[in-house]
C-alpha cells in the first residue's frame, strides 16, 4: 500500500474495472424490487459545469446506495441534443450542428465517466438521432388522430434574435428564456398540442405529488390557473353580434363602464375602420406595462342595467385567455383603473368598503379591490360582494344572459419552431387534400444533412427543394412538406420512458415500461417547474390514453437541487474577470482595484465559474464529489469555497493515512473477526460505529441529507484516529469500524473506497456488498443526559443509563439531592417525563 492516495492512478483503474464488470447495467427482473433514479439529462454544450457535477453526484450516491440496499437500480443517462445553440454554433463556427453535437456528446461522456458516475450506457439516448425522434413524430401522428394536435393561426410569442416562436412558458419577464431578447407578438399559423384537455386532471394530480417539493406543485397549480366564474353576453348596439366575456367577478357587473377586446378578436377588424390604429395596438399585443387602446366607435349594452358602454381594442387583452373580450370595471380593477384614467373613461363604484367613509368616483386615486357591500347594483345592493358573486352568476344564467363556467390560465402548447435543428413535423400540405399526415411506414422524416446556415434567421429547410418538395400521401400529386420543427421540449417529455428499454430493444416495450415506471427519484433544477415537468406530466397522460403506459404521473419523488454559487469579480474598465485572474484584488490588465460582487449562481457571462476538469486534475473525482455533497443539503444553494475542497481532500487522506499506518493491525483484526462465534466487545468505538451506521443510513433515507451523513463519518474517523490497538480484541473492533466506514463512504467516494476495500483484505467490487446494518443494542449510548426542571426551570442534569423507563427516570429525578432541596416543603402536583431526555416537576407554591 502506498503512503499517499494517488487518485491519478487509482480512479482510472476502478473506472475500467466497473466498465468490464458491467457494474451499472440493469435489466427488468420481476423477482427484484426496482428503483429508478434519474437526473435530468444535459444539453451537450461541450463541457460540464459545477452544477452538473453536483446534480449527478447526488443521483449517483442515491443509485449506489440503493444497489447496496438490494434494489434493482436503473440509472441511465442521455443527451437533450436538439436546440438553437447547435444551430448558432453552426453559423458561428461553420460546422454542421450534427458534427458539433456528437463531438460534444463524446467529450462530455468522457467527463461524466471521469467522475465515476455509475450510468447504464446501454440505454443512452441522443434526441437528435433519427431512431429517437422518429417516435416524436409517431406521437404527433397519434395525437393528431386523437384531436390532441391541431393547427391554427394565432398571435405567438416571437423572439427576433432566435427568429422563432416561444411557448408561453418560455417567456420570462417579457424576454426569451434562452437569450433574454425582448419578445414580440407575431401572427403565424402554428401547430399546437391540446394540453388544455388535461387541465383539470393535471390540476387535481398536483395534490397527489406528495414526493415533490410543495412549492413546485403550487407553481404548477398557479400556472394551470383554474378560475370559476361566468360567461356573459353583451349585445353590440346596432349589430346582431354579441361580445361574450368571461369574468371571475360577477359581483362587479353593474360597475362596467367600457369593454375591451383583443386585437386578434374576430370582431376587431369589423368594429373599427381605423386599420392603422388597429396595427398600433397589435404591435404592442400582450404588453401589460404599456397599456394601449383604440376606441372602435362602437358601443355594447350591459345586460344587467342596459347601460351603453364604449368598446375598445386593447393590447393587454389576450385572445388566448377567456374569450378575447373583457368587461372593464375601473373602480375595482387596477389595470382597468389605469386604462380609464389614461383615456378619460368613466369610473363607477359598486362595492363600498365597510371601513371608512365613501369616496366619490372622481376622487378615487386607485381601484378598490377589497371586500365590501354592493351599491349601485340594483336588487343586489346591500349584499356582501363575496356572497353576491354566486347570486349574480345564477341570475345571469336564469335570465339567459350567460352561464356559470370554469376557465384555465393554461394555454395549448405551441410546438412549431422556425428552426432547422429539431424534429421535423410529419405533415405534407396538398392544395387539394390540405394538411396530410405522413404515413407511419414513412417515418422517420429525416432532417437533411446538406444545409446552408446564413445567420439571418428562419429555417434553412425552406431552401432545400429535395426536402420541401413531396408527394401527397393521399392523392399522389406534388405537395409541400412542413418546414417547421418541433419544440425541443417534446424531446424531453418522454425520454425517461425510452430509458426503460435498452438500445436495440423495442423503444416502447410495455413490459419494460410497466416494470420500471414511474421514476422513483427525479433530480433537477427548480427552473423546470412549469416547463419540462408540466409537459412530461401531460405526455405521460397522453401515452397512458394510447395504452403505452399505465401510470398517470411520471415522477414519484422530485428533488430540486440548489445552485452552485460563487462571488463575482469585476474591473470597472475591463468587465468581469475569472477568479484565477484576480491577484491581490487587482485586475491583471490594468492593475486597478476590482470590485468583489455578491455571491450568485455560477455563470459563464459573469465568469464566476470553476472548471471541473482543472479541479479533478488537482484533487481527483472523489474529492469533487465529496465536497459538492458536504457543503450544503442538496435542496439548498451551495456557496463555493476553495477551503471546502481542501477540507474534503484532507478528510480522504486522513482515512488513507489511518489505514496505511494501522494496516497490519486491521488485517490481524479481520482474521479475528472472521472466526466462527466471534462476538465483539462493546467498546466505545464499536458503539460509535453502529451509531454512525444508524445516522448515515437515516440521513440518506430521510431527505438525502448527505452533508450530515458525511459529518457523522468524519466524527467516526476522529474517534478511530485516537483508538489504541494494543490487544487482538481491539484490532478486531478496529477492523469492524474501518470496514463499515469504507462501506458507508463508497457511494460518496467510490474509487477511494474500492481501493481501501482491497487494502483491508476484502475482494474487489465493494459495490456488490450489502449496506451495513446497525445493531440496536450497540447503537444505544451507555449513558445519556437527563435534564430535570422544576416548574420549567433547570435545576439538575443527571447521567443515566440509556433506555431508562419513564418511571425510572421519574424516580431518579425525585431522589436527586438538588431536586429534593428545590421541592422541599412544596406540593408535587405533576411530573412530566419526555422519554430519555427531560423530567419537569410541577409543584405548588412556586419553585
N, C-alpha and C positions, 0 to 999 in steps of 0.2 A: 504493500500500500504506500502510495506517495504521500509525502508530508503535506502537500497542498492540493486542493481540489482543482484540477486542470480542466475547466469546462470546455476549452477548445478541443480537447481530446475526447472527453467523456460524452458530451452532448451528441455529437455526430454518431458516435458508437452506438448509443441506445436508440437513436432515431432509425438507424439502419436495422437494428435488431427488431424493433417494433414493426417495421415495414415487412421484414422477412417472416415474422411470426403472424402477420395479418392481425395485429393486436386490436385494431379498431373495427374490423369487419363484423357485420351483423346480418342475420337472416331471420325471417319470421319463424317463430317456434312457439306453437300454442301451449307447450308444456311449461314455458317460462313467462314470468311476469315482465312485461315490456316497460321501457322508459325511453321516451322520445325527447331528446334535448336538442334545441336548435337556437343558434344565434342568427340574426338577420344577415342575409348574405350581402357582401360588399359590391360596390361598383368597382370594376377593375381599372383604377386610375393609374396604376403602375407601382405604387408604394403604399405599404400600410402605415398608419399613424398610431399615436399612443392610444387614441380612442379605440382603435381596432384591438390593440394588444389587451387592453382592459376587458373589453367586451368578450373576446374569445378566451381569455384566461378564465373568466367567470364560468363560461359554458364548459370549458374543459375540466375544471375542478368538479363541477356537478356530474359530468359524464363519467369521469374516472371514479368518483366516489360511488355512484350508483352501480357501476360494474362490480366494484368490490363488495357491494351490498347484495349481490346476486341477481341484479336486474339484467335483462337482455336489452342492451342500450343501443339505440340508433342515434348517431351523432354525425350528420352529414355536412357538407359544405359545397357551395357553388358560386356562381357569378351573375350578378344583375347587369348584364353586358350591353344591352341596348341603351341608347340615350344620346343626348346632344353633345356631351363632352367629347365623345369619339368623333363625331362629325366635325366639331370645331377644331379638333386636333388635326383632322384630315386637311382642313382648309389651311391651317397654320403651318403644318409640317410637311405638306404634300405627301401624305401617306394614307393608304386606304384605311377606313375605320376597322375593317376586319383584321388587318395586319396589326394595327395599333392595339386593338383589344386583345388579341390572342397572345401577343408578346407580353402585354401587361399581366394577363392571367398567369402565364408561365412564371413571371418574375414574382408575383405576389404569392403564388402557390409555394415557391421555394421559401419565401419569408415565413409563411404560416408553418411549414414543416420545421423550419429552424427554431420555432417557438415550442416545438414538441407537442403540438395540438393533435389530439387523437381523433382525426376525422376518418370516416369511411369514404375514401375517394372513389370506391366502386359506384357511388351514387352521385358523383359530381354532375352538376348541370351548368350549362352555359347558355343563357337565354337567347343569344344571337345565333345559336346553332339551329338549322332548319329542323332537325329532329325534335327540338323543343318547341319552336314557335309554330310548327305545324299544328300543335294542339291548341295554341291560342286561336288559330283560325278555325279549328274544329269546334271549339267552344262558341265562337262567334256565330257559326252557322246554326248550332243547336239553339242558341239564344234568339237568333232570328226566327227560327221555327216556332219558338215559344212566345214570340212577341216581346222579348226582353231586349232585343236590339232593333233600333229603328233610325231613320234619317229624317232630319228636319232642318229648316232654315231658322236660325236664331242669332241673337246677339251673343257673342262669345268673348271671353277674356283673351286678348291678343297681346303677346309680348313682341314688340317691334324689334328688339335686339335678337331674340331667338327665332323670330319670324315663324311663330307657331301659336296654336291655341293652348290655353291652360284651363284645367278644371277649376271650379270654384275653390276647391281645397288647396290648389297650388298657387293661389293669390294670397300673399301675406302682406298686410299693411299696405294694400294698393300696389304692391310690387311683385315681380316674378320671383317665385320661391327659389329659383336657381341662380339668377343673375342680378336680382334686385331692380331691374328696369321697371319704370312706371308702366303699368298695364293699361291698355286702352280697350274700348269696346269696338267690335267689328262684326258685321253681319255676314255669316257664312252658312253654307249647307254642311251639316256635320252628322256623324254617326254617334248615337248615344246608347248606353246601357240603361235599362229601366230599373235602376236601383230603388226608385220610389215605390215600386210594387212591394218591396220588402221593408218599407219604412217602419211600419208598426211592429213587425216581427223583430227587426234589428233593435228597435227601441226597447221592447219587452225583454229581449235577450240580454240587455245590459244589466238587468237585475240578477242574472244568473252567472255573471262574470266574477264569482267570489274569489277566484285566484288572481284577479287583476288589481293593480292599484286603483283605489276608488276614484282618484282624480281623472284617470283615463276613461273610466266608464262614464263619469259625469261629462267629460269633454265630448264623448260620442253622443250622449243624450242631448246635450245642448246643440250639437251640430245637426242632429236629426230634427230637433226643434218642433215638437208637436204643439199645435195651437188649436184650442177648441173655441169656436165662435159661430158666426152666422154669415151666410151669403145673402146679400140684399140687392134687389134690382132697383136702380134709379132710372126713371124714364128720361129720355132726352127730348127737350122741348122742340116740337115741330117735326119730330122724326119717329120712325117706327122702332128703331133700335133702342136697346136699353144698356146701361152700364151696370155690369154685375160686379159688386165689390165683396171682399171678404174682410170681416172685422172681428177682432177678439174683444172689442169694446162696444157691444150693442147699447150699453148704458149711456154712450155719448152720441147716439144717432141724432138726437134733437139739436146737437151743437154743431152740425155740419154747416160750414159756410162756403166751401168750394170743393171741387173734385179734381183729382189728378190722375192722369193715365200715362202709361209708359210710351216712350217714343216708338216702340215696336208693337204697340197695341193695334189690332186690326182696324180700329176706327180712327187712328191718328191721322192717316192720310186723307180721310174723307171729312173729318171735322174741321180741318184748317185749310185755308187757301194759301197761307204763307209758307211755302216749302223751304225757303231759306231759313226761317226761324226754326222750322222742324229739324233741319240738318244741324243747326247750332245745338239744339237740345240733344240730338243723337250723339254728337261728338263728345258730350260730357256725360253720357249714359252711365248710370251707376255710381257717380261721384258724389258721395254724401257730403263731403266737406265743401263743395262748391255748388250750392243749390241754384239750378237754372230752370226757369219755366217759360211757357209761352201760352198766352190766352187764345183759345181757339175761336172765340166769338160765339160759342155755343153755351147753352145752359142745361142743367139737369134739374129734375124735380125730386126733392126729398119726399119719399113715400110716407113718412110719418107725420110731417107737418105741412106738406105741399109747398114748402119754401123753394124759391128759384135760386140755384147756386151756380156760379160760373165753372166751366170745365177748362182745366189747364193741362198741357202736356209738360211733365216734369222729369228731369233727368234722374231723380232718386227713386222713381217708381220702376220696379223690375218686372218684366213680363214673366220671368221665371218663378216668381213667388206670388201666391194667391191667384188673382185673376188678371193682373196687369193694370188694375184700376183701384184707386183707394178713395175713401171718403176722408176729408180733411177737417179736423176739429182743433183749430189752433189754440183754443182756451185750455186744452187738456193733452196736448202732444207738443213737445218742444220743437221737433222738426217742423211741424205744421205752423207753429207759432213764428218761427224764424222766417219761413216762406211767406206767411201772411204779412209780416212786418215789411219784408223786402218789396212786396208787390202791392201794398196798401189794401189788403183784403180784410173784411170784417171779422171780428172775434166775438164769439158768443159763449158765455159761461153757462154750463148746465149742471155742474157739480159744485156745491158750496161746501167749503171746509166747515167742520163743526167747531173749529177753534178760531177765534178772532172774528173781526167784522168783515163783511163782504166788500170786495173791491169792485169798482166799475170795470167794465170790459176795456175801456180806453186806458185805464191806469195800470193794467197788468204789465209787469216787466218780464215775466216768464210764464210758461204754461203751468197750471196747477195739475199735477199728475197723481195726487194723493187720493185717499178715500174721503167720502163725504156724503152729502144728501143731495138728491136731484132737485134742480129748479128748472124752470122754463122747459119742462119735459111732459106737458100735457097731463094725462091722468096718472103718470108715474112720478110726478113731482111730490117730494116729501119722503120718498123711499130712499133707503140706503143704496148707494150706487152698486155696491158689491152684490146686494140681493136683487137689484133690478136687472142685472145682466141677463139672467135666465128668463125673467119675466118678459122682458122686451123681445128677446130672441124667440120665445114661444108665441108672443103676439104677432111678430113678423111672419112666422110660419103659419099661424092660424088664419091670417088675413091674406095669405097667398102672395106676400111681398118678398118672400125668400125662404130660406130654410136653415136650420142648425146644421153645422158641418164641422169637419176636422181638416186642418191643413198641416203640412210639414214644411219646415225650412229647407230640408234636404232636397236637392235638385238631382235630376238624372245626370248620369256620369257621361260627359262628352269625351269620347275616346279618339277622335280624329286628330292627327298631328301632321302638319305640313313639312315633314322631315323625311330624310332617307333612312336613317339608321334605326329601324323599328320593324315590327311585324307588319307585312302588307295586309291590308284589309281585303278579304277574299270576295270581292264584288266586281262584276262586269256590268257596264252601262250600255244598254242597247236602245236605239231610238224607237224600236218597235215594242220591246218587252220591258223596258225600264231597267231598274236595278235588279240584276240577276245574281244569285249566289253561285260561287264557283262550286262545282260538284265535289263531294268528298273524295272521290277517286283521284281528283287532280291536285289534291293537297300534298305537300305544301306549295303555296305560291311563293317562289323563292326570290329574294332580293337579287337583282342583277349585280354582278361584280364591276362591270365596266361603266363607271360613272365619273363625271367631272364635277368638282366642287368649286363653285365660283365665289362663294362667300357673300353673295348678295342677298341671301335669304331665300326661303322657299325650298321646295324639294327638287333635287336633280332628277328624280324619277320622271318628271314631266317631259324631259328632253330625250328619254330613251325609248325610241319608237318600238323596238322589239318587245319592250315590256308593256307599253301603253296599248299598242295595237293588239287586239284579241278577237276571239270569235265568240259570239253569243252562245252560251251553252244550250239555249232553248231553240232558237230559230236558225242558228249557224251562220248568220250574216256578220260582216265586220262590225266590231264593237270596241268600246274603250274600257281599259282596266282602271280601277280605282288607284290613285297615286298617293293618297294619304296613308299613313301608317298608324298603328295603334299606340295609344298612350303606354309608356313603359310600365306603368303601374299594373297593367294587365299581366305582364310577365311575373310580377312578384305576388300576384293574388292567388296563385295556386302552386307555386314551386315546392312548397312543403308537402304537397300531395305527390308530386313527381318523385320526391326523395324516397317514398315508400317502396319503390321498385328500383332494382339495380339497373345500370346501363346495360342495354341489350335485352332487358325484360320488357314485357308489355307495360307501357307507361301508366296505364290506368287499371292495373291489376286489382280487382275488387277484394281479393283475399288479403293481399298485402296491405291495402289501404285500411281494411277492416281491422287488421291486427295492429298496425302502428298508429293510426289516427285516434284521437287528436294528439297534437303536440303536447307533451306533458309539461315542458318548461320552455317558454319562448323568451328570448333575451334581445333587447334592442332599445333604441332611443325614444324618449317621450315625444320627439318631433313627428313621429309616425302615428300619433294617436287618432287623427281623423283623416289620414290618407291611406297608407298601406293597411293598417289594421281594420279600418271600416270596409275597405274594398275586399279584403280577404274574408271577412265575415259574410259579405254579400255573395262572393264567388262560391264559398262553401255551401251556402244555401241553394244556390243555382245548381251546383253539382249534386247536391242531395236530391233535388227535384228531378234531376236527369237520371237518378238511380245509380250514380257512381259511388257515392259515399253515404253513410248512414247518419253521421253526426251533423249537427247544425252549427256548432262552434268549432273553429279550427284550433284554438289555443286554450288549453286548460288553465295554465298559470302563465302570467306575464311578469317579467322583471324588467323595469325600465332603468337601466344603469345610468349613473350620473356622468357628467362630462369630465374630461381631464383638463385642468386649468393651470395657467401659469401667468406670472406678471409680464407686462409688456415693456419694451424699451423703445423710446422714440427720440430721434435727433430733430430739433426744430428745423434744421436745414436739409438733412438727408432722409428724413422719414423713419419708418420702422426699421429696427435692427434685430438680427438674431441674437439670442442670449450670449452665444460664444464670441460675438463680435465686440461686445462691450467689455472694456478693460478699465477698472478703476472709475467706473461711472462716466467714461468718455467715449465719444464717437471715434471710430478708427479712421474716418475720412478727414474730419476737420479738427478733432481734438476737443471740441466743445462738450460741455456737460450735457448728458442726455437725461430725459425725463423718465422716471420709473413709474409706469402706469399701474392701474389696478389689476388684480388677478382676474382673468377671464378665460373663457374657452379657448383652447389652443386653436389657432387658425393660420393658414399659410399667408393670408393677406397681412396679418399683423406680426408675423414672423416669431410669435411666442411658442415655437414648436421645438420638440426634441425628436431627433432621428432615432427610431428604434434600432436600426441596424448598427449605428455607432455605439449604442448602449450595450447591445448584445455582444459586440466585439470586445467591449471593455469589461463587462461584468458577467456575461453569459445569460442564456434564456431564463434559467430558473430564478435568478435574481430579479429579472424584469417581471416575471410572473408574480413572484412573492411580493415585491413592492406594490404592484398595481392592486393586489388583493388585500394588503395590510394597511395601506394608507388611509382608507375610508370604507365604510359599509358600501356595498355595491350600488345601492339606490341613491347615494349621495355623490356630490361632485368631489373629485379628487384634486387636491391642490398639490401641484408638483413641487418636490423638494429634493435637491441633489443629495442632501444628507440622509434622506429617507432611503434612497437607493443604496447608499453606502452602508446604512444600517442593515438592510436586507442581505447585502453581500457579506457583512461581518457575521451575521447570525448563521448563515450556512457554513462559513469557515470555522466558526466556533464548534459546531456539531462535528464537522470533519476532523478537527484537531482533537476533539474528545475521543472519537473512535480511534484515531491514529495512536493516541497516547495510551489508550486502555485496551487496544485490540486483543492482546493475549488474554487479558482478564475476561473480555467479552466472549472469546472463543471457549475459554475454560467454563465460563458461566453457562454457555449454550449446552456444553456437554453435560453439565449437572442438571440443567433444567429439562433436558430431553429424556432423562431416565424415567422409567415407569414408576409411578407412585410419587413423583416429585410434588411436594406441596410447599410453596414459598412461604417464608416467614413474613408476617405482616409488618414490614418496616415502614418508616415514613416515606421512603422513595417508592415503594410498591403502592402505598396508599395514594401518593401524588400521581403516579402513573395512571391508576384507574380513575382518579378524579379528572385527569386530563382527557382520557378517552371519553368519559361522560360529557365533559364540557365541549370538546371539539365536535363530537357527534351531534350533540344538542344544538350547537351554534350553526352547524351546516344544515341540519334538518329544519331549523326554525329561521326562516327568512334569509338563509345563506349569509350569516354574519361571519364571513371569513376572517375579518380583521381581529375579532375577539378570539376566534379559534386559533389563529397564529400566535396571538398574545399568550394564550394558555400553553402552547407548545414552548414558547420562549421561557415561561416560568419553570416548566419541567426541565428544560436544559440547564437553567441556572441551578436547580437542585441537584441535578446529576453531576454538574461540574464540581460540587463540593462533597460528593459522596465518596467514602473510603471503601475500596475493595480489598480488604485485608483477609477476609475469610471466604471460603468457597461459597457459602450461603449468600454472602454479599455479592459475589461475582454473578451468581445465578439471578439475583434480583436486578443487578445492573443490566444483564443481558435482556431480561424481560422488559426493562424500561426502554433500552435503546431499540429493541425490535419493534415495540409498539409505537415509539416515536417515529421511526422511519416509515412504518405503515401509514400513520396519520399524515405524515408530511408528503407522501408520494403523490396525491392528487395535485398538490400545490407546486412541488419541485420534483417532477418525475424523473429527470435524468440523474440528478443528485441522489435521489432515493434508490434508484435501481443500482447505482454503483455501490452505495453503502450496504445495500441488501446483500450483495456479493461479499463484501468485506467482512460482514459479521457471520459469514458461513452459510448463508441461505442460497437456494437455487435461483438462477436468473428468471426474471418475469414477475416482479412484485405486483404488477397489475392483475395477475391471476389469483393473488392471495385474497382471502376474505378480510373484510374490515374488522378491526379488533372490537371485542365486546368487553364492557366493564363488569366487574364483579361488584354487586350492590353493597356487599359487606365491606369489601376492601375500599370502596369509594366513599364510605362514610368517614367523617372526621372523628378522630378519637375523642377530642373534647371540642365543645362549641361554647360560644359566649352566650350567656343568658342575661338579658337586661331586665332589671327589676325596677318598677316605678311605684310610687305611692301617690295616688291622685294625679297620675300623669307626669310626675316629676321624677327624674332619675335619682335613685338612691343607692343602687349597687349594681355591679357587674360580676357574675359568677361564672366560673369554668365548670361545665357539667358534661357528662358523657353524651355523645351523640345518640339520637334516637330515644331520648328520655320521654316518658309518657307525660301527659298534661298533669296528672295527679302528682307524679314525682317532682315535676318542675314546680308545682304549687308548694309542695312540702319543703323543698329546698329553699325557696324564696322566703317562706314564712319563718323558717328556722334560722335564717341568716342573722347574725348579730346586729348588723346595721339596720336591717328591716325591723327587727324586734324593737330597737330603740326608736325608730321612726313611727311605729304604730302603737307604742306603749300608751295605755290609757284611752285608746280610741276604739270605736266600734268598727270592726271589719264588715262592710256591707256586701262587698262583692269582690271576687278575684277573677280577673280576665287573663286567660292564657292564650298567647299566639304561639302555636306549636313550634318548639325548638328554638325560639328566639326572644320572647318577651313575656313578662308577667307584670300586670298592672293591678295593684291592690287599691280598692276604693274604700276609704274609711270615712267615718262621720266626725264632724268637728274640725276638719281641716288637717293638713299634714304638717 
